Every structure is written in structure tokens, then in C-alpha cells.
Amino acid sequence: MKSIKFFAAASLFALGAATLLTAPAQAEDGAGAVFVMTNAASNNQIAAYTRNQDGSLQAAASYSTGGNGSGGTIDPLHSQGSLRLSADHRLLFAVNAGSGTVSSFAVDGSELTLADTQPSGGSAPSALAQSGDLLYVLNSGGSGNVSGFHVSAHGHLRPIANSTRDLSDTAAGATSLAFSPNRQFLVVTERATNNIDVFRVLDDGSLSTIQVNPSADAVPFAAVFAPNGALIVGAASNFVSSYQLHHDRTLSPITASLPTLGKATCWDVVTPSGRFVFTANAGTANLSGFAIARDGSLAPLGATIVGANPAGSVNLDTAISADGKFLYTLNTGTGSIGAFSVDHDGFLTALTTTGGLPVAFGLNGIAAY
């Protein structure tokens, strides 16, 4: 069976995939920004924060998405990636679950300018994946589907003809989607069916038929790719597994069912270097850490738990700064952002917590650079 070669996939992507712009939108002093989505049922907004060099955050402004979220309380979208930054940090994308739309923003430091809002191609959009000039949205309402857009350099969205694809079941409970580093494949996790779907990305940006793969763990939730091409999936059954993605769209487990030693493991993030992956465990308000080997295998860091938020934080979606020095968690139980420095060995050191977010709105989605 012909397989994607680790590292070669990332190199091909760097050479051949389309990019929106060449220079990242990062301040000269190395600072960046963090963005959080309120998901408010009326007037969904993005709260923007300036990131200082020490990792601390300063509230900057709030920006309307031009749509409505789902509202609710704790994790109403049941997804990872409802707010997504482009790789060059110049564009930000958000779902409006209540309006059935997707919004795009131009990013200048921590300042946002609404560029476009378009129908999502389905109902209740909950997650996004972006690579170069492609944006795909996961619609979790109705029967559930994925649908694609071409993105201009200024953030305008143009629906891709015949790009909408159904999932493996009409009640799939899909939660995340991710492009492979070489942009040849799109992966979707389905928590209700315990499936991982793989689509090939065609030359026009549309998708092939679906290839359904069984998950190594029950309730697969969050899919992310390491730069070397390994697919890493965090499961709400409190395990994490890595997979090799083959050219025929099938998956082979590399490391299967490593326990996170936390509860409600539903989100994960890979460091820019590709050395580590962290899972957010909402039920225990902590984070687990794993080293990623060259072959995509995973190994726990120390005693597995590498960082903790205060009890009751309910840390959901997670983001990491572009330089890999800081990790941020969206703490929906307390309406705050947890900040950690990432040590050279992958362990996390808790920094200050930034509060003031509206818990009642049903916060979902965090992005950082």
C-alpha cells in the first residue's frame, strides 16, 4: 500500500500549495494576538486581545461577525475550530451557527475588519479548516455535510461548485475537520459513529467521494495534523491516537489509545515545531502532553498531565502562538483565557488568567498567533 511519506508531505506543501500572502501579520517586536468567539445568539462577536512578549494578554476590542451564534452555556457547538486563523495570520474565519453563515476578517495585529459573510452551504456551521485559498466548513445541522469556498487575498469567499459532501451518516455528530499538510486530503471526525472520514481534494478545490475509516477510540473528537503528516485525533473517551494517512484515503493507527489521564478530552493542538501535541481535558480542567516522533508515534510527557487551569475552568478549544512559546485555553466555565508558557521539554507553566468573557453566551472558538 502506497503511503504518504512523513516530512516529504510538508515539504511538498511548502513548495506547491497556494498561499494567500507571503509575510505573516505579526508585530515587529514579536508580539501577536489572541481571538475568542462569543457565539452569542444575537450579534455574535470576536473578542480581540494583544499578546505581549511575556505571553500576557491585553483586551483590545470586540468585532461583530455580521451573524448570530448558537447561544447556550457550556460547549454548545461541540466542535474544534469554530474560529480559524490563516497560516499567514492575515485572515480570520468564524462560523455563525445561528445564521448558517461563515464570516471572514482581515487581520492587522489585533485589529479586525469584516471582509465577507456568506451562507455556509448547510445549517448550523460549527467548525472550519483552511489551507491556502481553500476554506471548508463543517455544517453540523440537518443531515450534516462539508462545503467549500475559495478565499481571495482580501478575505472574500466564493463558494466552490459541487463541493458539498455528505458525511457517513445522517446523525454523524461530526466535530472537527482538518487539511493534510500537503493539502491533498480533508479529514472529518464523527463522534456519534466513531468514524473518521477522508476526502481527496481535487484540482478545482472540490472533494472526492467519502472514504470512511473506523476510529481507534470511541468518540473521536478533534483531528489535527503534525507537520510530518501524522494525523492525531483526541477522543472524548479520554484517549489520543495517531494515524498514517495512505493515498487510497485509508488510515492505519501508528499509536493507538494512549490515555490522557484527564476527563472530557475533546480538543488538541500541535506545536509549530511538530514536537508536541497537547490535549485539553475539560472535565478535569487540565492538559495532557505527548511527544511526536519522526514516524508519527506518540509518547506521554512525564506523568502525562503537563499543565492545569483552576478547578471549574472547563477549558475547551486550545490555541498556540506562532512562535510556539505560549498556549492558550478557552475556559468557558469561568469566562476566561488560560495562558501557559511552553517549556523546551513540552511541559507547561501557568501564567496569568485573563477574565471578563460572557459565560452565558456559550463561548466557543479560540485562535492565536
C-alpha positions in Angstrom: 0.0 0.0 0.0 1.4 3.3 -1.0 1.6 5.8 1.9 2.2 9.4 2.4 5.8 10.0 3.4 6.3 11.9 6.6 8.2 15.2 6.2 8.1 14.9 2.4 4.4 15.9 2.6 5.2 19.0 4.5 7.9 19.9 2.0 5.7 19.5 -1.0 3.0 21.6 0.7 5.5 24.4 1.2 6.7 24.3 -2.4 3.4 23.7 -4.2 0.3 24.7 -2.3 -1.3 28.1 -2.9 -0.7 30.7 -0.2 -2.7 33.8 0.5 0.2 36.1 1.2 3.9 35.6 2.0 4.6 37.6 5.1 2.8 36.9 8.4 0.9 39.7 10.0 3.0 39.7 13.1 4.2 42.8 15.0 7.9 43.6 14.7 8.6 43.2 18.4 7.4 39.5 18.2 4.1 40.1 20.0 0.9 38.7 18.5 -2.8 38.4 19.2 -5.5 36.1 20.6 -9.1 36.0 19.4 -12.1 34.4 21.1 -15.7 34.0 19.7 -18.6 34.8 21.9 -21.1 32.6 19.9 -23.8 34.9 21.1 -27.3 34.0 19.8 -27.8 37.7 18.9 -24.8 39.6 17.4 -22.0 37.1 17.5 -18.7 38.8 18.2 -15.0 38.2 18.2 -13.1 39.5 21.3 -9.5 40.5 20.4 -6.5 40.6 22.7 -3.0 41.9 22.1 -0.4 39.3 23.1 2.7 40.7 24.9 6.1 39.2 24.6 5.8 37.6 28.0 2.6 35.8 26.9 0.2 38.1 28.9 -2.9 39.4 27.1 -4.5 42.9 27.0 -8.1 43.3 25.9 -8.2 45.3 22.6 -11.7 45.4 21.1 -14.7 43.4 20.0 -15.9 43.0 16.5 -19.3 41.8 15.1 -19.3 38.8 12.8 -22.4 40.1 11.0 -24.2 37.0 12.1 -25.6 35.1 15.1 -24.1 32.3 17.1 -26.0 29.4 18.7 -26.0 30.8 22.2 -26.2 28.3 25.1 -23.9 27.7 28.0 -21.0 25.2 28.0 -19.7 24.0 24.6 -22.9 24.3 22.6 -21.2 23.8 19.2 -19.5 20.5 20.3 -16.6 21.2 17.9 -13.0 22.2 17.5 -12.0 25.0 15.1 -15.1 27.2 15.1 -12.6 30.2 14.8 -9.7 29.7 12.5 -6.7 31.9 11.5 -5.0 31.6 8.1 -1.4 30.3 8.2 0.0 33.7 7.4 -2.2 35.3 10.2 -3.7 37.8 7.8 -7.2 36.4 7.7 -9.6 35.1 10.5 -12.7 32.9 9.8 -15.6 32.4 12.1 -18.9 30.3 12.0 -22.3 31.8 12.8 -24.2 28.7 13.8 -27.5 30.6 14.4 -27.4 32.3 11.0 -26.0 29.5 8.9 -23.2 31.7 7.7 -19.4 32.0 7.7 -17.6 35.3 8.2 -14.0 36.4 7.3 -11.9 39.2 8.7 -8.7 40.9 7.6 -6.3 40.9 10.5 -3.9 43.7 11.3 -2.2 43.0 14.7 -5.2 42.6 17.0 -7.5 44.7 14.8 -10.1 43.1 12.6 -12.0 44.3 9.6 -15.0 42.3 8.4 -14.3 41.2 4.8 -17.2 38.9 3.9 -20.1 36.9 5.2 -21.6 34.0 3.1 -24.1 31.2 3.6 -22.2 28.1 4.9 -23.7 25.6 2.4 -25.7 23.9 5.1 -27.1 24.5 8.6 -25.6 25.1 12.0 -21.9 25.5 10.8 -19.7 24.5 13.7 -16.0 24.1 12.5 -13.6 25.3 9.8 -10.4 24.1 8.1 -8.3 26.4 5.9 -5.3 25.9 3.7 -4.0 28.4 1.1 -7.0 29.6 -0.9 -9.3 26.9 0.4 -11.8 27.1 3.3 -14.0 24.2 4.2 -16.9 24.4 6.7 -18.4 21.6 8.7 -22.2 22.0 8.9 -23.5 20.0 11.9 -27.2 20.8 11.4 -29.7 18.6 9.5 -28.0 15.6 7.9 -24.6 17.2 8.2 -22.1 18.0 5.5 -18.9 19.8 4.5 -18.9 22.6 1.9 -16.0 24.6 0.4 -15.0 28.1 -0.6 -12.2 29.8 -2.5 -10.7 32.6 -0.5 -9.2 35.7 -2.0 -6.2 37.5 -0.6 -8.5 40.1 0.9 -10.8 37.5 2.5 -13.7 37.4 0.1 -15.4 34.0 0.0 -16.6 32.3 -3.2 -18.5 29.0 -2.9 -16.8 26.1 -4.8 -19.2 24.5 -7.3 -20.2 20.9 -6.4 -18.0 21.0 -3.2 -20.7 20.0 -0.7 -20.3 16.4 0.5 -22.4 14.4 2.9 -20.9 12.5 5.8 -21.1 8.8 6.6 -24.4 9.0 8.4 -27.3 11.5 8.8 -26.6 11.6 12.5 -22.8 11.5 12.4 -22.2 14.1 15.2 -19.2 15.5 13.3 -17.0 17.7 15.4 -13.8 18.7 13.5 -12.1 18.8 10.1 -8.5 19.3 9.0 -6.5 19.5 5.8 -3.4 17.4 5.5 -0.1 19.3 5.3 0.1 18.7 1.5 -3.5 19.9 1.1 -4.4 16.7 -0.8 -6.8 15.4 1.8 -9.6 16.7 4.1 -10.3 14.7 7.3 -13.6 14.8 9.4 -14.2 13.2 12.8 -17.6 11.8 13.7 -18.2 11.3 17.4 -21.6 9.6 17.1 -20.5 6.9 14.6 -16.9 6.5 15.8 -15.7 7.1 12.2 -13.0 9.3 10.6 -13.9 10.4 7.1 -11.3 11.1 4.5 -11.9 13.1 1.2 -9.3 13.7 -1.5 -9.1 17.4 -2.5 -9.5 17.7 -6.3 -7.7 20.2 -8.6 -10.7 22.6 -8.6 -10.9 22.6 -4.8 -13.9 20.2 -4.6 -13.8 16.8 -2.9 -13.8 13.2 -3.9 -16.3 10.7 -2.6 -16.0 9.8 1.1 -13.7 7.1 2.5 -15.0 6.0 5.9 -12.4 4.7 8.4 -13.0 3.3 11.9 -11.6 5.3 14.8 -9.2 3.5 17.1 -11.0 5.2 20.0 -14.6 5.8 20.9 -16.0 9.3 20.4 -13.2 10.7 18.2 -13.5 14.5 18.6 -10.5 16.6 17.5 -8.4 16.0 14.4 -5.1 17.8 13.8 -2.1 17.1 11.6 1.5 17.3 12.7 3.9 18.9 10.1 5.3 15.5 9.3 1.9 14.2 8.0 0.8 12.2 11.1 -2.9 12.6 11.8 -3.6 13.0 15.6 -7.1 12.5 17.0 -8.1 13.3 20.5 -11.2 11.4 21.7 -13.8 12.3 24.3 -13.3 8.8 25.7 -10.1 10.2 27.1 -7.6 8.8 24.7 -5.4 10.1 21.9 -4.2 8.2 18.8 -2.0 8.9 15.8 -2.6 7.6 12.3 -0.8 7.2 8.9 -2.9 8.5 6.0 -2.5 6.5 2.9 -3.0 7.6 -0.7 -6.2 5.5 -1.0 -7.7 7.6 1.8 -7.4 4.8 4.4 -5.9 5.2 7.8 -3.6 2.9 9.8 -3.0 3.5 13.5 0.6 4.4 14.4 0.0 4.8 18.2 -3.4 3.7 19.4 -5.4 4.6 22.5 -2.9 6.4 24.7 -4.7 7.5 27.9 -4.8 11.2 28.5 -5.4 10.7 32.3 -7.9 13.5 32.1 -11.7 13.7 31.6 -13.7 15.0 28.7 -10.7 15.1 26.3 -12.1 16.9 23.3 -9.5 19.3 21.9 -5.9 19.1 20.8 -3.2 21.4 19.4 0.2 20.6 17.8 3.2 22.9 18.4 4.5 24.7 15.2 7.8 22.7 15.5 5.8 19.5 15.4 7.5 18.1 18.5 4.5 18.0 20.9 0.7 17.7 20.9 -1.4 18.8 23.9 -5.0 17.8 24.7 -7.5 19.9 26.7 -9.4 17.9 29.3 -12.5 19.9 30.1 -13.7 17.6 32.9 -10.6 17.9 34.9 -9.5 21.5 33.8 -6.0 20.3 32.8 -3.9 19.5 29.8 -2.0 16.4 28.7 1.2 16.4 26.7 2.7 13.9 24.2 5.9 13.9 22.2 5.6 13.3 18.5 8.3 11.1 16.9 9.5 11.3 13.4 7.4 8.3 12.4 4.3 9.9 14.0 4.2 7.7 17.1 3.2 9.4 20.4 4.7 9.1 23.9 3.4 10.8 27.1 5.5 13.6 28.5 6.4 12.7 32.1 3.3 11.7 34.0 1.1 12.8 31.0 -0.6 15.8 32.7 1.6 18.8 31.9 -0.5 21.8 32.9 -3.6 22.7 34.8 -6.2 25.5 35.0 -8.1 26.4 38.2 -10.8 23.9 39.1 -14.1 24.6 37.3 -12.4 26.3 34.3 -13.9 23.8 31.7 -11.1 24.5 29.3 -12.3 23.9 25.7 -10.7 24.9 22.4 -7.0 25.5 22.5 -4.6 27.7 20.5 -0.8 28.2 20.4 1.2 31.2 19.4 3.0 31.2 16.1 6.4 31.1 17.8 5.3 28.0 19.8 6.2 29.8 23.1 2.6 30.2 24.6 -0.5 28.1 24.8 -4.0 29.4 25.4 -7.2 27.7 26.6 -10.7 29.0 26.3 -12.1 28.5 29.9 -15.8 28.6 29.4 -16.7 27.7 32.9 -15.2 30.9 34.2 -15.3 33.2 31.1 -11.5 33.4 30.9 -8.5 32.6 28.9 -5.8 30.4 30.5 -2.2 31.2 29.4 0.8 28.9 29.7 4.4 29.1 28.6 5.6 26.1 26.7 9.0 24.8 28.1 11.6 23.3 25.8 10.7 19.8 27.1 7.0 20.3 26.4 5.9 21.0 30.0 3.6 23.9 30.6 4.0 26.7 33.1 0.8 28.6 34.1 0.8 32.3 33.5 -1.9 34.9 34.3 -5.5 34.2 33.5 -7.5 36.8 31.6 -11.1 37.1 32.6 -14.2 39.2 31.6 -15.7 37.0 28.9 -19.5 36.4 28.9 -20.1 32.9 30.1 -23.8 32.9 29.3 -23.3 33.4 25.6 -21.9 29.9 25.1 -18.3 30.7 24.3 -16.7 28.6 21.5 -13.5 29.1 19.5 -10.1 30.5 20.1 -7.3 31.4 17.7 -3.8 32.8 18.3 -0.6 33.9 16.6 
